[in-house]
Amino acid sequence: MIGVWWNFEGILHFELVPNGHTSNAELYCEQLDRVYDVLVEKYPSLVRRKRAVFQQDNVKPHTARTTSNKFEELDDVEILPHPPYSPDVAPSNYDLIRSMQHSMKGRRFESFDKVEEACQEFFNSKPKEWYFDQIEKLANR
């Protein structure tokens, strides 16, 4: 499983969840801390002006009370609510991940590190304009 946080410029942060580990609210909150650190480092003025917006789907780890409390702690970000039954507003699932799946189809990896390396290579292979176009498509939906 992979968690990806990205914007119109490209990938901000991604993490692979190793086999045997569960993606739950606790892990998601830990990931949010790491993503927030990246935001503060890369876009400090955006965070200070409370203009960082997270768009996420409504799976359990994202809607759990623990996660809601984490977002209250990170008071410099805003959550864009995900409308129920609206898979078309989840660009990670339908554009980014589908493209990634296609590019890695049939490949075998010797280790977790090789998978992580392949993901990084894939993300780096996409031009900045591709990420911008994906975000623009989301706005049009």
N, C-alpha and C positions, 0 to 999 in steps of 0.2 A: 504494500500500500504506500502511496505517496501523498504528501501534503504539499501543495504549491501555493505560494502567495506571489502575485504578480500585478503589474500595472501596465500602463501604456508604453513604458520604456523597456520592459522586460521582466525577468524573474527577480524578485526581491529576495526570496528565500524558498528553499524546498528541503524537505526531509523525507527520507524513506523510513517506514516502520518495519523493522526486521521481522522475519517469519517468527511466529510464536508469540508475538507481542500484540496487544489489543489497542486499537485506537479508541480511547475513551475520553471523557471530559477532562480528566486530570492531565493526560498527555497533551490534549489540545491546548489547555491553559499554559502548559510549559512551552509549547510551540509558539503560542501568542506572545509570551515574554520575549522569545528570541526574535520574532518578527518585529515586535515593537522596538527592540534595540536596533534592528536594521533601519527601521523607519526614522528613528531619532538620529541615527548616524547619517543617513543618506538624504533625508528631507527634514532637517530640524525646524525650519521656519513653518513648514506645513503642519507639523505636529503642534508647534507652539500656538498656531492660529486655530487649532481644533478643526482642521480641514482634512484629516486623514479618515477616509471612509472605507469600511470593510464591507464587502458584499460576500455573503456566504449562503450556502443552502441550509435547509432546516433538519439535517440529520441530528440524532440525539446528542452526540458530543457537542454540537454547536448550539443547541438550545437548552442544555442542562443548566440548572441553577448555578453550579460551580462556574460555568462559562459566563453566565450573565454577571456574576459577581466579579469575575476577572475583567470584563469590559468596563465595569464601574470603576475598578482600580485604574484602568487605562483611560482616564477621563478625557484624554486628548484625541480620542477617536470616536467616530460615529458608526453605528451599524445600520446598513441599508437592509431593511426587512426583506426577506425572501417570500414572495407571494406563494401560497400553497398551489400545488399542481402546475408549476411553471418551470419545467425543465429547460425551457428556451432561454432563461436568464442565468444559466450556469455555464459560462464560457469555458471554464476549466474542464468540465466534464465532456463538453461536446465539441470543442475546437482544439484546445491544447492537448488534452489527454488522447483524443482520437488520433491526432496527428502524430503524437509520440508513439502510440500503439502501432500505427502503420509503419513508422520508421524502424521500429525494433522487432517487427514481426519475423519470426524464425531465428532470431539470434539467441545464443546460449551464453550465459555468463558464469565464469569460474568462481566468483566470490561476490559478496555484498558490495565491496569496494568497486568492483568492475561495473556493477549495476549503477551505482552512484556516479561513477565516471561517465558512463553512457548517457545518463540523464543530463549531466552537466554539458556534455558535448551536444546533445540534442537542443537544449535550451540556447546554447551559444550559437547554434547553426541558424536560428531564426533571426532575421533582421529586425531592427527596432520597429520598422514600419509594420511588420506582421503583428506585433503586440498591439500597436496603436490601432490597427484595423479591427482586431478582435474586440477591443474595448469600445470602439465606435459602433460595431455591430450590436453590442450589448445595449448601448444608449438608444439605438434605433428600435430595439425590441420593446 
